[in-house]
């Protein structure tokens, strides 16, 4: 619905009236009626009947407000010139390649394969720290493996955590590999945001943020794992993952984004003349 204004005699300062859509409770009645209809499906049919009546009344009232003519009301508004001041001497522009109208940063990104490789490398380093913890703590090398699987499948907590179990071992390997690869893909997308200090973001900032989140919420998400985890060793393994994954991902060559290309090429249209000819190509056709 359009809002119509009546301009004052003084274009700069004065009083004018603005025509706005008239207030109505019809949308609220319609929303409440629909909610009551679905709530009655789980409780009682009478509630659905009441909701249907409210929804019907809301629809009728709403249509009366807009048909055949939208209902408006005049609202007085003070028109006062507001001075706009700024301390900036100029506009700061982002330096991008020529020909870009709008820049979507970053201009380069890591391929998905780099994230997968980095995640698997970081997962291997994390697994070594976990096995070392099992040896040093006296629980045995199978303890962290069984604990990881029992954290995702509570029924496996009945298995002796210090003994070897083939099913538990297979589940732990699959869970750890998938989680490491997925987080590695996230690293590949995140590291170009801080291109000059990729190791700072991937090896320090990201593991610390992840550690803080897990330390405060793991008891609610996974009580079995929270009851047995050693946070000092867990923090060391997370840092090992971050350093290795960040190092592997950052060493991979980044790929330029397709934003400088015409939209036809990005849409998959193959046609000549979409890209400007280079000087060498122009000389060949002369």
The 8 nearest C-alpha neighbors of each residue, nearest first, counted from 0:
[[1, 2, 20, 69, 65, 19, 70, 71],
 [0, 2, 3, 19, 20, 18, 69, 71],
 [1, 3, 19, 18, 0, 4, 17, 20],
 [4, 2, 18, 17, 1, 5, 19, 16],
 [5, 3, 17, 18, 6, 16, 2, 15],
 [4, 6, 16, 15, 7, 17, 3, 18],
 [5, 7, 15, 4, 8, 10, 16, 9],
 [8, 6, 9, 15, 10, 14, 13, 5],
 [7, 9, 10, 6, 13, 14, 15, 11],
 [8, 10, 7, 11, 12, 13, 6, 14],
 [9, 11, 7, 8, 12, 6, 13, 78],
 [12, 10, 9, 80, 79, 13, 78, 7],
 [13, 11, 79, 78, 9, 10, 80, 14],
 [14, 12, 78, 9, 7, 77, 79, 15],
 [13, 15, 77, 78, 76, 7, 16, 75],
 [14, 16, 7, 76, 75, 5, 6, 77],
 [17, 15, 75, 74, 76, 73, 5, 4],
 [16, 18, 4, 74, 73, 19, 75, 3],
 [17, 19, 73, 3, 72, 2, 71, 4],
 [18, 20, 2, 71, 72, 21, 17, 73],
 [21, 19, 71, 70, 22, 72, 18, 0],
 [20, 22, 71, 72, 70, 19, 23, 64],
 [23, 21, 20, 24, 71, 72, 19, 70],
 [22, 24, 25, 21, 26, 61, 64, 60],
 [25, 23, 27, 26, 28, 22, 57, 61],
 [24, 26, 57, 28, 61, 27, 23, 60],
 [27, 25, 29, 28, 24, 30, 57, 61],
 [26, 28, 30, 24, 25, 29, 31, 57],
 [29, 27, 57, 25, 31, 26, 30, 53],
 [28, 30, 54, 57, 26, 32, 27, 31],
 [31, 29, 27, 33, 32, 28, 26, 34],
 [32, 30, 28, 34, 29, 33, 27, 35],
 [31, 33, 50, 54, 53, 35, 29, 34],
 [32, 34, 36, 30, 35, 31, 54, 50],
 [35, 33, 31, 32, 37, 36, 38, 30],
 [34, 36, 50, 38, 32, 33, 37, 47],
 [37, 35, 47, 50, 33, 39, 34, 38],
 [38, 36, 40, 39, 34, 35, 33, 47],
 [39, 37, 35, 40, 36, 41, 34, 42],
 [40, 38, 47, 46, 42, 43, 36, 41],
 [39, 41, 37, 38, 42, 43, 44, 36],
 [40, 42, 39, 38, 43, 37, 44, 36],
 [41, 43, 39, 40, 38, 44, 46, 45],
 [44, 42, 39, 45, 46, 40, 41, 47],
 [43, 45, 47, 39, 46, 48, 40, 42],
 [46, 44, 48, 47, 43, 49, 39, 50],
 [45, 47, 39, 49, 44, 48, 43, 35],
 [48, 46, 36, 39, 50, 44, 45, 49],
 [49, 47, 45, 51, 50, 46, 44, 52],
 [50, 48, 46, 52, 51, 47, 45, 53],
 [51, 49, 32, 35, 36, 47, 53, 48],
 [52, 50, 54, 48, 49, 53, 32, 55],
 [51, 53, 55, 49, 50, 54, 56, 48],
 [54, 52, 32, 50, 56, 51, 55, 28],
 [53, 55, 29, 32, 57, 51, 56, 52],
 [56, 54, 52, 58, 57, 53, 51, 59],
 [57, 55, 53, 59, 54, 58, 60, 52],
 [58, 56, 25, 29, 28, 54, 60, 55],
 [57, 59, 61, 55, 56, 60, 62, 54],
 [60, 58, 56, 62, 61, 57, 55, 63],
 [61, 59, 63, 57, 62, 58, 25, 56],
 [60, 62, 58, 64, 25, 63, 59, 57],
 [61, 63, 59, 64, 65, 60, 66, 58],
 [64, 62, 60, 61, 66, 65, 59, 67],
 [63, 65, 61, 62, 70, 69, 66, 60],
 [64, 66, 69, 62, 68, 63, 70, 67],
 [67, 65, 68, 63, 62, 69, 64, 70],
 [66, 68, 65, 69, 63, 64, 62, 70],
 [69, 67, 66, 65, 70, 64, 63, 71],
 [70, 68, 65, 64, 66, 71, 67, 0],
 [69, 71, 64, 21, 20, 65, 68, 72],
 [72, 70, 20, 21, 19, 18, 69, 73],
 [71, 73, 18, 21, 19, 20, 74, 70],
 [72, 74, 18, 17, 16, 19, 75, 71],
 [75, 73, 17, 16, 18, 76, 72, 19],
 [74, 76, 16, 15, 17, 73, 77, 14],
 [77, 75, 15, 16, 14, 78, 74, 17],
 [78, 76, 14, 79, 13, 15, 75, 12],
 [79, 77, 13, 12, 14, 76, 15, 80],
 [80, 78, 12, 81, 77, 11, 13, 14],
 [79, 81, 11, 12, 82, 78, 13, 10],
 [82, 80, 79, 83, 78, 84, 11, 12],
 [83, 81, 80, 84, 79, 85, 11, 12],
 [84, 82, 81, 85, 80, 86, 87, 79],
 [83, 85, 82, 86, 87, 81, 88, 89],
 [86, 84, 87, 83, 88, 89, 82, 90],
 [85, 87, 88, 84, 89, 83, 90, 91],
 [88, 86, 85, 89, 90, 84, 91, 83],
 [89, 87, 86, 90, 85, 91, 84, 92],
 [88, 90, 87, 91, 86, 92, 85, 84],
 [89, 91, 92, 88, 87, 93, 85, 86],
 [92, 90, 89, 93, 87, 94, 88, 95],
 [91, 93, 90, 94, 95, 89, 102, 101],
 [94, 92, 95, 91, 102, 101, 96, 90],
 [93, 95, 92, 96, 97, 102, 91, 99],
 [96, 94, 93, 97, 102, 99, 98, 106],
 [95, 97, 99, 98, 94, 259, 102, 106],
 [98, 96, 99, 95, 100, 259, 94, 102],
 [97, 99, 96, 100, 259, 95, 101, 260],
 [100, 98, 101, 97, 259, 96, 102, 95],
 [99, 101, 98, 102, 97, 259, 95, 96],
 [102, 100, 99, 103, 258, 95, 98, 259],
 [103, 101, 104, 99, 100, 95, 106, 258],
 [104, 102, 105, 101, 106, 258, 256, 99],
 [105, 103, 106, 102, 107, 192, 191, 256],
 [104, 106, 107, 103, 191, 192, 108, 256],
 [105, 107, 104, 256, 255, 103, 108, 102],
 [108, 106, 255, 254, 256, 105, 253, 191],
 [109, 107, 253, 254, 191, 255, 110, 188],
 [108, 110, 253, 187, 254, 113, 111, 188],
 [111, 109, 112, 113, 108, 254, 253, 114],
 [110, 112, 114, 113, 184, 115, 109, 187],
 [113, 111, 115, 110, 114, 116, 184, 109],
 [114, 112, 116, 248, 111, 110, 115, 117],
 [113, 115, 184, 183, 187, 117, 111, 112],
 [114, 116, 180, 112, 118, 183, 117, 113],
 [117, 115, 113, 119, 118, 114, 120, 112],
 [116, 118, 244, 247, 114, 120, 248, 115],
 [183, 117, 119, 180, 179, 121, 115, 244],
 [118, 120, 122, 116, 121, 117, 180, 179],
 [121, 119, 117, 123, 122, 118, 244, 116],
 [120, 122, 240, 244, 243, 118, 124, 123],
 [121, 123, 119, 125, 179, 120, 124, 118],
 [124, 122, 126, 120, 121, 125, 119, 127],
 [125, 123, 121, 127, 126, 122, 240, 239],
 [124, 126, 236, 122, 128, 240, 123, 127],
 [127, 125, 129, 123, 124, 128, 122, 130],
 [128, 126, 130, 124, 129, 125, 131, 123],
 [127, 129, 131, 125, 126, 236, 130, 132],
 [130, 128, 126, 132, 127, 131, 143, 125],
 [129, 131, 133, 140, 127, 132, 128, 126],
 [132, 130, 128, 134, 133, 129, 127, 135],
 [133, 131, 129, 135, 130, 134, 136, 128],
 [134, 132, 139, 140, 130, 138, 136, 131],
 [133, 135, 139, 131, 137, 132, 136, 140],
 [136, 134, 132, 137, 133, 131, 138, 139],
 [137, 135, 133, 138, 134, 132, 139, 131],
 [136, 138, 134, 135, 139, 133, 132, 140],
 [139, 137, 133, 136, 142, 161, 134, 140],
 [138, 140, 133, 134, 141, 137, 142, 161],
 [139, 141, 133, 130, 142, 134, 143, 138],
 [142, 140, 144, 161, 139, 143, 163, 145],
 [141, 143, 161, 160, 145, 144, 140, 139],
 [144, 142, 146, 145, 141, 129, 147, 133],
 [145, 143, 141, 147, 146, 142, 171, 168],
 [146, 144, 148, 142, 160, 147, 143, 167],
 [145, 147, 143, 149, 144, 148, 142, 150],
 [146, 148, 150, 144, 145, 149, 171, 143],
 [147, 149, 171, 145, 150, 151, 146, 167],
 [150, 148, 152, 155, 146, 156, 153, 151],
 [149, 151, 224, 147, 148, 223, 152, 153],
 [152, 150, 149, 148, 153, 147, 221, 224],
 [151, 153, 149, 154, 150, 155, 148, 156],
 [154, 152, 149, 155, 156, 150, 151, 223],
 [155, 153, 156, 152, 157, 149, 158, 151],
 [156, 154, 149, 157, 153, 158, 152, 148],
 [155, 157, 149, 158, 154, 153, 159, 160],
 [156, 158, 155, 154, 159, 153, 160, 149],
 [159, 157, 156, 155, 160, 162, 164, 145],
 [158, 160, 161, 162, 157, 156, 145, 163],
 [161, 159, 142, 145, 162, 158, 146, 141],
 [160, 162, 142, 141, 159, 139, 138, 163],
 [163, 161, 159, 160, 141, 164, 142, 158],
 [162, 164, 141, 165, 161, 168, 160, 145],
 [163, 165, 167, 166, 168, 162, 145, 158],
 [164, 166, 168, 167, 169, 163, 170, 171],
 [167, 165, 169, 168, 164, 170, 171, 163],
 [166, 168, 170, 164, 169, 165, 148, 145],
 [167, 169, 165, 171, 166, 170, 164, 172],
 [170, 168, 166, 172, 171, 167, 165, 173],
 [169, 171, 167, 173, 172, 168, 148, 174],
 [170, 172, 148, 174, 168, 169, 173, 175],
 [171, 173, 169, 175, 170, 174, 176, 168],
 [174, 172, 170, 176, 171, 175, 177, 169],
 [175, 173, 171, 177, 172, 176, 178, 170],
 [174, 176, 178, 172, 173, 177, 171, 179],
 [175, 177, 179, 173, 178, 174, 172, 180],
 [178, 176, 180, 174, 179, 175, 173, 181],
 [177, 179, 181, 175, 180, 176, 174, 182],
 [178, 180, 118, 176, 122, 182, 177, 181],
 [181, 179, 118, 115, 183, 177, 182, 178],
 [182, 180, 184, 178, 183, 179, 177, 185],
 [181, 183, 185, 179, 184, 180, 178, 118],
 [118, 184, 182, 114, 186, 180, 185, 181],
 [185, 183, 114, 187, 181, 186, 182, 115],
 [184, 186, 182, 188, 183, 187, 189, 181],
 [187, 185, 183, 189, 184, 188, 190, 114],
 [186, 188, 114, 184, 109, 185, 189, 190],
 [187, 189, 185, 186, 190, 184, 109, 108],
 [188, 190, 186, 187, 192, 191, 185, 193],
 [189, 191, 192, 197, 193, 187, 186, 188],
 [192, 190, 194, 193, 189, 108, 105, 188],
 [191, 193, 190, 189, 194, 105, 104, 188],
 [192, 194, 191, 196, 195, 190, 197, 200],
 [195, 193, 191, 197, 196, 192, 190, 249],
 [194, 196, 193, 197, 191, 198, 192, 199],
 [197, 195, 199, 198, 194, 193, 200, 190],
 [198, 196, 200, 199, 190, 194, 193, 201],
 [199, 197, 202, 201, 200, 196, 245, 246],
 [200, 198, 203, 196, 197, 202, 201, 204],
 [199, 201, 204, 197, 198, 202, 203, 205],
 [202, 200, 245, 198, 241, 205, 199, 203],
 [201, 203, 242, 241, 198, 199, 200, 245],
 [204, 202, 199, 206, 205, 200, 201, 207],
 [203, 205, 200, 207, 206, 208, 199, 201],
 [204, 206, 208, 207, 201, 203, 200, 209],
 [207, 205, 209, 208, 203, 204, 237, 238],
 [208, 206, 210, 204, 209, 205, 203, 211],
 [209, 207, 211, 205, 210, 206, 204, 212],
 [208, 210, 206, 212, 207, 211, 205, 213],
 [211, 209, 207, 213, 212, 208, 206, 214],
 [210, 212, 208, 214, 209, 213, 207, 215],
 [211, 213, 209, 210, 215, 214, 216, 208],
 [214, 212, 217, 210, 216, 215, 211, 209],
 [213, 215, 211, 212, 216, 217, 210, 218],
 [214, 216, 213, 212, 217, 211, 218, 219],
 [215, 217, 213, 219, 218, 214, 212, 220],
 [218, 216, 220, 213, 219, 221, 225, 214],
 [217, 219, 222, 225, 216, 221, 220, 215],
 [220, 218, 217, 216, 221, 222, 215, 225],
 [219, 221, 217, 218, 216, 222, 225, 213],
 [220, 222, 217, 223, 224, 218, 219, 150],
 [223, 221, 218, 225, 224, 226, 219, 220],
 [224, 222, 226, 225, 221, 150, 227, 153],
 [223, 225, 150, 226, 227, 222, 221, 228],
 [226, 224, 222, 218, 228, 223, 227, 217],
 [227, 225, 223, 224, 222, 228, 218, 221],
 [228, 226, 224, 225, 229, 223, 146, 222],
 [227, 229, 225, 224, 230, 226, 233, 232],
 [230, 228, 231, 232, 233, 227, 234, 225],
 [229, 231, 233, 232, 234, 228, 214, 235],
 [230, 232, 234, 233, 229, 235, 236, 228],
 [233, 231, 235, 234, 230, 229, 236, 132],
 [232, 234, 230, 236, 231, 235, 229, 237],
 [233, 235, 237, 231, 232, 236, 230, 238],
 [236, 234, 232, 238, 233, 237, 239, 231],
 [235, 237, 125, 239, 233, 128, 238, 234],
 [238, 236, 240, 234, 239, 235, 206, 233],
 [237, 239, 241, 235, 240, 236, 206, 242],
 [240, 238, 236, 242, 237, 241, 125, 124],
 [239, 241, 121, 237, 125, 238, 243, 242],
 [242, 240, 202, 238, 244, 201, 239, 243],
 [241, 243, 202, 245, 239, 240, 244, 246],
 [244, 242, 121, 246, 240, 245, 241, 239],
 [245, 243, 117, 121, 241, 247, 118, 246],
 [244, 246, 201, 248, 242, 243, 247, 198],
 [245, 247, 243, 249, 244, 248, 242, 250],
 [248, 246, 117, 244, 250, 245, 249, 243],
 [249, 247, 117, 245, 113, 251, 250, 246],
 [248, 250, 246, 251, 247, 245, 197, 190],
 [251, 249, 247, 248, 246, 252, 245, 113],
 [252, 250, 249, 248, 113, 253, 247, 109],
 [253, 251, 250, 254, 109, 249, 110, 113],
 [252, 254, 109, 108, 107, 251, 255, 110],
 [255, 253, 107, 108, 109, 256, 252, 110],
 [256, 254, 107, 106, 108, 257, 253, 258],
 [255, 257, 107, 106, 258, 254, 108, 259],
 [256, 258, 260, 259, 255, 265, 261, 106],
 [257, 259, 260, 256, 103, 261, 102, 99],
 [260, 258, 257, 99, 261, 98, 256, 96],
 [261, 259, 258, 257, 262, 264, 265, 274],
 [262, 260, 263, 264, 265, 259, 273, 274],
 [261, 263, 265, 264, 266, 260, 258, 267],
 [264, 262, 266, 268, 261, 265, 267, 273],
 [265, 263, 267, 268, 266, 262, 261, 260],
 [264, 266, 262, 267, 263, 261, 260, 257],
 [265, 267, 263, 264, 268, 262, 261, 269],
 [266, 268, 264, 265, 269, 263, 262, 270],
 [269, 267, 264, 263, 266, 270, 265, 262],
 [268, 270, 267, 264, 271, 263, 273, 266],
 [271, 269, 268, 273, 272, 264, 263, 274],
 [272, 270, 273, 269, 274, 268, 275, 276],
 [271, 273, 274, 270, 275, 276, 269, 261],
 [274, 272, 271, 270, 275, 261, 264, 263],
 [273, 275, 272, 276, 271, 261, 260, 277],
 [276, 274, 277, 273, 272, 278, 281, 280],
 [277, 275, 280, 281, 274, 278, 272, 279],
 [276, 278, 280, 279, 281, 275, 282, 274],
 [279, 277, 281, 280, 282, 276, 283, 275],
 [278, 280, 282, 281, 277, 283, 276, 284],
 [281, 279, 283, 277, 282, 278, 276, 284],
 [282, 280, 278, 283, 279, 284, 276, 277],
 [283, 281, 285, 279, 280, 284, 278, 277],
 [282, 284, 280, 281, 285, 279, 278, 277],
 [283, 285, 282, 281, 280, 279, 278, 276],
 [284, 282, 283, 281, 280, 279, 278, 276]]
